[in-house]
Amino acid sequence: MKLGPKAAAAAIVLSASLALTACGGGGAGAGSGSTAGSKTVTALTLGTLRDLTSWDPAQAHVGHALQPYQAAYDSLILREPDGKLSPMLATAWKYNDTNTKLTVDLRTDVTFSDGAKFDATAAKANMDHFKKANGPQMGQLASVSDVAVVDADTIDINLSSPEPALEYFLSQAAGLMGSPAALGTDAIKTVPVGSGPYVMDKAASVKDSQSVFTAREGYWNKDLQKFKKLTLKILLDPTARTNALVSGQIDATLLDPKNGKQAEGAKMKLETNQVDWSGLLLLDRDGTKNPALANLKVRQAINHAFDRKTILDQVMLGQGTPTTQPFGKDSGAWSEELENYYSYDPEKAKQLLKESGFEGKVSFEVPTLPGAETLISVLKQQLADVGITLNPGAAITNTFTSDVAAQKYPALFFNLFQGQPTVAIDQIVSTKALYNPFKTTTPELEAKIAAVRTGGADAGKLAQEVNKYVVEQAWFAPLFRVNQMYYHNDKVNVTPQVQQAVPSIYNYSPAK
């Protein structure tokens, strides 16, 4: 199906918020300190999408929202660009025979920016704080029953049940380490206190404009500290980010297909990978608030209503891959047979609606994802073609996470990270998942999830059964996996980070 000419013309303005999930003031431009005519760079300036609400490490998020925290905080485990887990503040770690205790050996030569020493007591304080602070990723330590100090440089992380993703979580928000004296204080909300490669220049930093960091003297790992100065410019608008990149105000940033054309015209370099899937989450599968969504045939009809290839080509300029499954290729749960499980078939959608008994009665609202208004209008059009009414609601706000948890939305359009099996399951499928707020489950599904959690090296293959279940049951209506389009100038080298829209802070270096 071709989109209408008006929709197709408007579609190209879709912003980079779909590729995920005001220009900063003052100071020298990107690469300040460079020698004229040289590519030698002493400063790195990145265009980021939003400021942080708190620098408390327990409030850290994942993906592109994790990158700023990495400037000030080390994590226990380092996640390499290809996803391999390597030592950082933890030098080694090992499970017991039942995978219910992870013993972690720690570095002994690290201090925080306030002078406090990093040790086992500090590590325990951070993990205890993380569990209590009600941060957006608090679920990462949901299986941790307690953290015990064995000696000055060793902790035991005791689990109530095996958590295959724990080591991964310790490379993410749950592994960030802040000074125990600062944790939970008002001060750390605005100025981070960590052991990381950079310290915030408070005088040069401006809320919602830019965060400026300088290289920390005496940092223990110079290989991860590649610049003397780091500036994160908050540029919400993709056009502003593009102009800043092309004009040399920033060195690198995330763009969308439309603005990427301008960046390419200015000889900027593109790094791309697929991280998120975009589509509808049909959350109210038990019909708690919307009885029609409890009917499997209704959910299947919604899936058959979308011409994914045309939507991708005309709205995202072809930057992605059509899909009908929520698990990505890097997760191990991806399956070729599920890639086009729901074909574009309006007549089949109409027939399913007729069989469901809800013909002419299906209507649901989704909040508007900022920057995705045009895409949502296209979805509304294609659903209307089969007799389903989609009502775009108010824009997603800062209360979005709590609104989802409170079952405010029976359905929503969103972009979601495609992580390793248990990470993805605990994000969108399990009863503790944020994006399963109505706690939908069945004994059959619980058995499949349990098999993944205890599957060890076979977890990815076993997760294919979870993937197949939620696809057949039409829990979601995925549209496509999005190409993350990360552009940079020739002053810096950038290595993409697997399963992450923007690189980790360690993945940048001055160009030779």
C-alpha positions, 0 to 999 in steps of 0.5 A: 500500500502506498501512503497518501501523498500528504502523509508521505510528504510529511513523513520525512520530517520524522525526528531522531526520537524515533531512532532511539527511544536548543544549542548549548551556550558558550565555550570553544567549539569542538576540538578546542585546543587543536592545532590549525590544520591538524586533526589532533584533538584534546577536547570531545564535544557530543550532541546529546538528546536530553539532560539528566534529571539526576546524576545519582548513579542509582537513577541511571538509565540504559542505552543513550541515557547511560552514556553521560554517567560513564563520564563520571562513574566507572562500572564494576564490569566493562562492556566492550563495543562487541558486547564482551564483558571485561574487568573494570572496577571488578578484576574477576568474578565467579558464580557458585555451583547453583548460580545463586552467589556471584563472588566479585574481586575488586581493584585496590588502587581506585579512589572517588573524585572526593578522595574516598577509597573504592573498596568492598564496603563502597561497592556494597553501599552502592548496590544497597542504595541502587536497590532502595532508590527506586531508579528507572533500572531498579529491576536490574538487581531485583534478584539480589537478596543481599550483598556481603563484604567478604574482605576489603576487596571482595564481595558476595552478591547473593541471589534469591534465584539465578539471574543470567543477566547479572554480569551484564547489569553490572556493566550497566546502571546497576554497576555504576559506583559513586562515593558512599558519602555522596549517595542519596544526598541532594548534592549528587543530583547535580554534581556526580561524585564517581571514580570515572575518567572525568569530573564535572566542571560545575561552573561551565555546566548549564542545566538543559544546555551543556555538561562539561567535564575535564580529565580527572588527574590520577585516573587509574586507566588512561586507556579509557581517558582519551580527551582532556575535556568532554562536553555534552551539549543538549540538543533536543531538536535533530535539525539543531544537532545537524547544524551543530555537527556540520558547523563544527560546534560538536564532533558527533551526534545521533541523527535521523534519515532526513538530517543524515542527508545534510550530514553526509553532504558535509562529508560527515562519517556514518556509523550505524547499527540496529538497536531498537524495534519500533511498533505498538505494544498491545498491553491490555491483553486481558481486557482490563480496560479495553475488552477488545484487546483481550481477543487474540483475533483483534490483536492479530488483525492489528498486525495484518493491517500494517504495510511495514515495507511501505511505512519504512520506505516512506517514513524512515527513508528505508533506514531499517528492516521490517519485522514482526518479532520483538527480539533482535538478531543479537539476542539469540532469540531471533527466528527467521520464521517469525520475521514476516509472520504477519503479512500485510493483508487488510482483507484477512484483518477484516475477516479476523475482526468479523470472527472476533465479534468486535467488528466495528467496535475496536478503538484504542488510544496511544500516547504520542511519542514526540517526533513520531506524530507523522508515523502514528498518523500513518498507523491510524490511517492503515488501521482505519482502512480495516475498521479499527480506530486509533486515537493519538493521545497526549504526548509522552511526558516525564511521568511516562515510566510511572504512567506505564507502571500505573496501567494508564495506557492499554496500548502505546507506540514506542521504540524498545531495546533488543537486548540479550534474552533475559534482559528483553524478557524482563523488559517486555514479557515477564510479569516484572517487566515495565512494559507488561504492566497488566502482568499478562502471563500463562503457565505455558509462558512461565515455563518457557521463561523459567527454561531460559533463566536456567538454560545457561549457554542455551538461553538464546535458543530457549528464548526463541520459544518465548519469542514465538509465543508472544508473536503467535499471541500477538502481544505486540505489533512490531513494524521494523528494526531501526537503523541508528544513524550516528554521525561524526566528523573526521577529527575523531574515531568512533566505534559503535556499541552493540545494542546501543544507539550511541557509543559508550564514552570509551568508544571515542578517540582522536583521529590519527 
